[in-house]
Every structure is written in C-alpha cells, then in structure tokens.
Amino acid sequence: MEINKVYLGDCIEVMKGFPDETMDLIFADPPFNIGIKYDIYNDNMSYEEYYEWSNRWIKECYRILKRRGSIYIAIGDEFAGEISIILKKTGFYFRNWIIWYYTFGQNQRKKFNRAHTHILYFTKDKEHFVFNDKDIRIPSARQTVYRDKRANPIGKIPDDVWEFSRVCGTFKERIGHHPCQMPEDLLDRIIRTSSNIGDIVLDPFGGTGTTSAIAKKLGRKYITIEISKKYYDIILKRLNGRISEMKQTRSNNTTHQNLLFDIDNFTETQ
Ligand SMILES: C[S@@+](CC[C@H](N)C(=O)[O-])C[C@H]1O[C@@H](n2cnc3c(N)ncnc32)[C@H](O)[C@@H]1O
C-alpha cells in the first residue's frame, strides 16, 4: 500500500490489497444510485445490486479501518436508511446522522426541492475514537446573540445540521465538470474533527479529490481511489497544484467555462 497516492481502479478491488486496520479516517461519497451521469460509472443499479455492492465496499472499509478510526458516508434520501443498517450490521457504532443543508439545490417540478444530503458518522469502537472538539468549535448563540457572560469562551461544538453551499458550476471552487464535487469546508470540518496531523485519510470514491486535497492541506496523509481515468487525472492535477496555477494565471483572459474545459483536458502524471 502506498501513502499519499491516487489509485486508478475499482475501490473494492484496490481496498482488498490494503492491510487490516491501517486507515485512521474514511470519508466516502459513493454514487447515490439516482442516475447521475458520471464519466464511465453507470449510476443505475437495481435495488438489490446496489444494496449488495454497498455491503461489500462498507465491509472492506471496516476491515482496513483502525480500531479507533471513524467513517463518514455521504448519501441521498433514497438509500440513507439502507446504508445506516449496513453500517450497523457490519459492526460500526452510530454517532451522528448529520444533515448537510445546502443552498443552490436543483429545482424540481413535481416534488419539493431537495436541499440536503445525509452524512452518516460512525466509529469502529464504541468509546475510543478521535474527536478533536476544540479544533471545530464555533461561536455559540449565548456568545453572539445574548452576550451571556456564562457562555463558554471557546464556543460550542457545531449542531448536527451543517450549512454549506453546494459547489455550483459557476463557483470559483469548481474543478472541471464533475457532477458531484463536495465543498472544501465540509471536508475541512470532518478531517479536523476525526483525525490528527500525520493520520491516514482514505476516500474510496475520489471524484475531484476534495478529501485528499483537504487532508494534504491539513497535514494528514491521503489515499484515494477513482474508477474513471478522466477524474483520476483531475485529482492528480488538483493535488499537484496545477489547477490553482491555471486559475491564477488564466483568470483574466478566459471565461469560467473555458477554464473548466481546459482543466478537464490537460494531462498530468503522478
Ligand atoms: C459522488 S462522486 C465523489 C465526489 C467527490 N466527493 C468530490 O468531492 O469530488 C463518486 C465518484 O465515485 C466514482 N466511482 C464510482 N464507482 C467507483 C468504484 N467502484 N471505485 C472507485 N470509484 C468509483 C465515480 O466515478 C465518481 O467520480
């Protein structure tokens, strides 16, 4: 197993090659099985297939997670219940059912607009795990609204409803045309909370490499896996700093959409 590495391949097959109990933190943002158009992956399995596939990759995560490690899984309404059951049946302990509430959700025609994703937070051990509360505290209403002298001066642990904007197509944070890029602030909170400097953070579904980019920025080690060569290339460019370079050098003489197109289309090696 190599550290600070982007693997190209199927996450179950790649994880099979990793030793037991080596990861400190796993963040997984799998395809939600709702027909999203990815580069090569077909996000449209039958119910049984998706359940069985989820069961297999979650079991592999359990095997390679350290005894004091944590796992966070992002998942849509359609399979949140099933993924929670699989996590419990696999042996993980439930800690929080986090709601990521976002602005800029997609407008619907015949149902209410969706403005949230579930983030299921579980640990391998019931009592012993990393939870760096001091690194993620925020000002409390007692401090900011009521100016209450009894308020804890170091703030409070955030609630289990998190508000971060989605990364829309027009945002500066955007990396190419991947359909599901996660916001950096969301990964920042998870990685600070549940890992320490030097720990290994694994993301089995790399996408644009948000988890690895933030792990690297925060002094953690990263491993990620991506099945599409196109997205794998984007992750390499992001981790090598090429995308920030392109954004800086070209921001004045190209449109945002042309920049995204260029990011998608130049190649980089590991
Ligand atoms: C929801 S996206 C992840 C987005 C990522 N969190 C980000 O911030 O960019 C899921 C990704 O998993 C990849 N994928 C699908 N099946 C996979 C598999 N079996 N092994 C590895 N990657 C896979 C898809 O190509 C897609 O890029």
The ligand as an SDF file (V2000), in Angstrom:
LIG
                    3D

 27 29  0  0  0  0  0  0  0  0999 V2000
  -20.1870   11.2710   -5.7680 C   0  0  0  0  0  0  0  0  0  0  0  0
  -18.7040   11.1950   -6.6210 S   0  0  0  0  0  0  0  0  0  0  0  0
  -17.4700   11.7050   -5.4650 C   0  0  0  0  0  0  0  0  0  0  0  0
  -17.2310   13.1870   -5.4810 C   0  0  0  0  0  0  0  0  0  0  0  0
  -16.1470   13.6480   -4.5120 C   0  0  0  0  0  0  0  0  0  0  0  0
  -16.5790   13.5520   -3.1330 N   0  0  0  0  0  0  0  0  0  0  0  0
  -15.7000   15.0810   -4.7930 C   0  0  0  0  0  0  0  0  0  0  0  0
  -15.7230   15.9350   -3.8850 O   0  0  0  0  0  0  0  0  0  0  0  0
  -15.3260   15.3530   -5.9260 O   0  0  0  0  0  0  0  0  0  0  0  0
  -18.4350    9.4670   -6.7680 C   0  0  0  0  0  0  0  0  0  0  0  0
  -17.2300    9.0660   -7.5900 C   0  0  0  0  0  0  0  0  0  0  0  0
  -17.0150    7.6530   -7.4340 O   0  0  0  0  0  0  0  0  0  0  0  0
  -16.5040    7.1320   -8.6570 C   0  0  0  0  0  0  0  0  0  0  0  0
  -16.7470    5.6730   -8.6130 N   0  0  0  0  0  0  0  0  0  0  0  0
  -17.8860    5.0100   -8.9410 C   0  0  0  0  0  0  0  0  0  0  0  0
  -17.7370    3.6980   -8.7190 N   0  0  0  0  0  0  0  0  0  0  0  0
  -16.4890    3.5090   -8.2380 C   0  0  0  0  0  0  0  0  0  0  0  0
  -15.7510    2.3690   -7.8210 C   0  0  0  0  0  0  0  0  0  0  0  0
  -16.2900    1.1530   -7.8480 N   0  0  0  0  0  0  0  0  0  0  0  0
  -14.4980    2.5470   -7.3740 N   0  0  0  0  0  0  0  0  0  0  0  0
  -13.9320    3.7960   -7.3420 C   0  0  0  0  0  0  0  0  0  0  0  0
  -14.5810    4.9130   -7.7420 N   0  0  0  0  0  0  0  0  0  0  0  0
  -15.8480    4.7720   -8.1730 C   0  0  0  0  0  0  0  0  0  0  0  0
  -17.2420    7.9140   -9.7280 C   0  0  0  0  0  0  0  0  0  0  0  0
  -16.5480    7.9010  -10.9490 O   0  0  0  0  0  0  0  0  0  0  0  0
  -17.3380    9.3080   -9.0850 C   0  0  0  0  0  0  0  0  0  0  0  0
  -16.2790   10.1380   -9.5150 O   0  0  0  0  0  0  0  0  0  0  0  0
  1  2  1  0
  2  3  1  0
  2 10  1  0
  3  4  1  0
  4  5  1  0
  5  6  1  0
  5  7  1  0
  7  8  2  0
  7  9  1  0
 10 11  1  0
 11 12  1  0
 11 26  1  0
 12 13  1  0
 13 14  1  0
 13 24  1  0
 14 15  1  0
 14 23  1  0
 15 16  2  0
 16 17  1  0
 17 18  1  0
 17 23  2  0
 18 19  1  0
 18 20  2  0
 20 21  1  0
 21 22  2  0
 22 23  1  0
 24 25  1  0
 24 26  1  0
 26 27  1  0
M  CHG  2   2   1   9  -1
M  END
$$$$
